[in-house]
Amino acid sequence: MKQGYFITGTDTNVGKTVATVALMRYFKQQGQSVLAMKPVAAGAELQRGQLRNEDALLLQANATVDVGYDLINPYVFALPVSPHLAAGDATVSLEVIAEHFNTLKHLADIVLVEGAGGWYTPLNATQTICDLASALSLPVILVVAVKLGCLNHAQLSYQAIVQSGSSCAGWLAVHVDRQQLLPEANIATLQARLPIPLLGVLPFQDDLDFDVLAGCLAL
């Protein structure tokens, strides 16, 4: 592995998976091999007797290296709720996730790790996404959904990332609402207030075209 990033968001459903796949396409366009993992996924359906998460399948499909589903998504739960609740009697282990990551990082130039929910989403009784990112020692990319409340959520998330000791490599703006008022002004406000680079602005798309989205990135 030449490089890796941990992808987190200001909340759930802010476009982390869209951003992660766009990053995968971007690195592929640069001629690099790329893998992505979603260590913990809450919200899945049975496929051939096995639980499968739609986002994790999308990451698997966009990799340049063929790896098994269980390697990129070691913890998958049926209910679309916070992972520590969805897990039921199971316990998410950061050590297990780290073992999977260590396997993947020898298989590609770039490895991306997509978190679940936001920075402090609980993974088990005592640990959060913050602890997972710290355990993997990856620089963080913050995904910000351009919507009402994003100014507050983005600044709080950035402060939490820095205070935890993680390095924040930059942020991505994702348009999730075609009707959002003054989206460009919101992005400009965050550019002025966040001391990290804006790595790209992903437009709203009815039908996702990840090659187009990749062209909106500048790392």
C-alpha positions in Angstrom: 0.0 0.0 0.0 1.3 3.4 -1.0 -1.5 5.4 0.5 -4.7 4.9 2.4 -7.5 7.0 3.8 -10.3 6.7 6.3 -13.6 8.1 5.0 -15.9 9.5 7.6 -18.9 11.8 7.4 -20.8 14.4 9.3 -23.7 12.0 9.8 -25.3 8.9 8.3 -26.6 9.1 4.7 -24.3 12.0 3.7 -22.7 10.3 0.7 -19.8 8.4 2.2 -20.1 5.5 -0.2 -20.6 7.7 -3.2 -17.5 9.7 -2.2 -15.5 6.5 -1.6 -16.4 5.0 -5.0 -15.6 8.3 -6.7 -12.2 8.2 -5.0 -11.7 4.6 -6.1 -12.4 5.7 -9.7 -10.1 8.7 -9.3 -7.2 6.6 -8.2 -7.8 4.0 -11.0 -7.7 6.9 -13.5 -4.3 7.7 -12.1 -3.2 4.2 -12.9 -3.1 2.9 -9.3 -4.6 -0.3 -8.0 -7.3 0.3 -5.3 -9.3 -1.5 -2.8 -11.9 -0.3 -0.3 -13.4 -1.9 2.8 -16.5 -1.2 4.9 -15.6 -2.9 8.1 -19.0 -2.5 9.7 -22.3 -2.3 7.8 -25.7 -2.1 9.5 -28.5 -2.7 7.0 -28.3 -5.8 4.9 -30.3 -8.5 3.0 -29.9 -12.2 2.5 -28.3 -13.1 -0.8 -27.8 -16.9 -1.3 -28.1 -17.4 2.4 -25.6 -14.7 3.4 -26.1 -11.2 4.6 -24.9 -8.6 2.1 -24.8 -4.8 2.4 -25.5 -2.8 -0.7 -22.7 -0.3 -0.1 -20.1 -2.9 0.6 -21.0 -4.7 -2.6 -20.5 -1.5 -4.5 -17.1 -1.1 -3.0 -16.2 -4.7 -3.9 -17.4 -4.2 -7.5 -15.3 -1.1 -8.0 -12.0 -2.6 -6.7 -9.2 -3.3 -9.2 -8.3 -6.4 -7.2 -10.7 -9.3 -6.8 -11.2 -10.1 -3.1 -13.9 -11.9 -1.1 -16.8 -10.1 0.4 -16.0 -11.2 4.0 -12.6 -9.6 3.7 -13.9 -6.1 3.0 -17.0 -6.3 5.2 -16.2 -8.5 8.2 -19.1 -7.3 10.3 -22.5 -7.1 8.5 -25.8 -6.8 10.4 -29.4 -6.9 9.1 -31.0 -4.0 11.0 -30.2 -0.4 9.7 -29.5 1.0 13.1 -26.3 2.0 15.0 -23.8 -0.9 14.7 -23.6 -1.5 18.5 -27.4 -2.0 18.5 -27.5 -3.9 15.2 -24.9 -6.4 16.4 -27.1 -7.9 19.1 -25.1 -10.5 21.0 -22.1 -10.1 18.6 -19.2 -7.8 19.4 -17.3 -5.7 16.8 -13.6 -6.2 17.4 -11.1 -3.6 16.2 -8.4 -6.2 16.2 -10.3 -8.3 13.7 -10.9 -5.3 11.4 -7.2 -4.4 11.7 -6.2 -7.9 10.6 -8.4 -7.6 7.5 -7.0 -4.2 6.7 -3.4 -5.5 7.1 -4.3 -8.2 4.5 -5.8 -5.7 2.1 -2.9 -3.2 2.3 -0.6 -5.7 0.7 -2.9 -6.2 -2.3 -3.2 -2.7 -3.7 -1.6 0.7 -4.0 -4.5 2.5 -2.3 -6.8 1.2 0.4 -9.8 3.2 1.5 -11.8 2.4 4.6 -15.3 3.7 4.9 -16.7 4.2 8.4 -20.3 3.9 9.6 -22.3 6.9 10.4 -20.3 9.8 11.9 -17.1 10.1 13.9 -18.6 9.1 17.3 -20.9 6.3 16.0 -20.6 3.5 18.6 -19.2 0.2 17.3 -19.5 -1.7 20.6 -20.0 -1.0 24.3 -16.9 1.2 24.6 -15.4 2.0 21.1 -16.5 4.3 18.3 -15.6 5.0 14.7 -13.0 7.4 16.1 -11.2 4.5 17.8 -11.3 2.5 14.6 -9.7 5.3 12.6 -7.0 5.7 15.3 -6.3 1.9 15.3 -5.7 1.9 11.5 -3.6 5.1 11.7 -5.0 6.5 8.5 -5.4 10.1 7.5 -9.1 11.1 7.4 -11.2 12.5 4.6 -14.4 14.2 5.9 -17.5 13.9 3.7 -19.9 16.8 4.2 -23.5 16.6 2.8 -24.4 20.1 1.6 -27.7 20.6 3.4 -29.2 22.6 6.1 -27.1 22.2 9.3 -23.9 21.3 7.4 -21.9 24.3 8.6 -22.3 23.3 12.3 -21.9 19.6 11.7 -18.8 19.9 9.5 -17.0 22.2 12.0 -17.8 20.0 14.9 -16.7 16.8 13.1 -13.4 18.4 12.1 -12.7 19.5 15.6 -13.5 16.0 16.9 -11.2 14.4 14.4 -8.3 16.7 15.3 -8.9 16.5 19.0 -8.8 12.7 18.7 -5.2 12.9 17.4 -6.1 11.8 13.8 -4.8 13.7 10.8 -7.5 15.2 8.5 -6.3 15.2 4.9 -9.3 17.3 3.6 -13.0 17.3 3.0 -15.4 16.5 0.3 -18.7 18.4 -0.4 -21.5 16.2 -1.6 -24.7 17.7 -3.0 -27.5 15.5 -1.7 -30.5 17.9 -2.2 -31.3 19.5 -5.5 -33.5 22.0 -3.7 -30.9 23.1 -1.2 -30.8 26.9 -0.9 -27.4 28.7 -1.4 -25.3 25.6 -1.7 -22.3 27.4 -3.1 -22.4 29.9 -0.3 -22.4 27.1 2.3 -19.4 25.5 0.6 -17.6 28.9 0.5 -18.3 29.4 4.2 -16.8 26.0 5.1 -13.8 26.7 2.9 -13.2 29.8 5.0 -13.7 28.1 8.3 -12.1 24.7 7.8 -8.2 24.8 7.8 -8.0 21.8 5.5 -8.3 21.6 1.7 -11.5 21.0 -0.2 -10.7 17.9 -2.2 -13.8 18.1 -4.5 -17.4 19.0 -4.9 -19.7 16.1 -6.0 -22.8 17.3 -7.9 -26.3 15.9 -7.3 -27.0 13.1 -9.8 -30.2 11.2 -10.4 -28.2 8.4 -11.9 -24.8 8.0 -10.5 -21.9 8.3 -12.9 -18.8 7.6 -10.9 -16.4 8.5 -13.7 -17.9 11.9 -13.9 -17.8 12.3 -10.1 -14.1 11.2 -10.1 -13.4 14.1 -12.5 -14.7 16.5 -9.8 -11.9 15.4 -7.4 -8.5 17.0 -6.9 -6.3 15.3 -4.4 
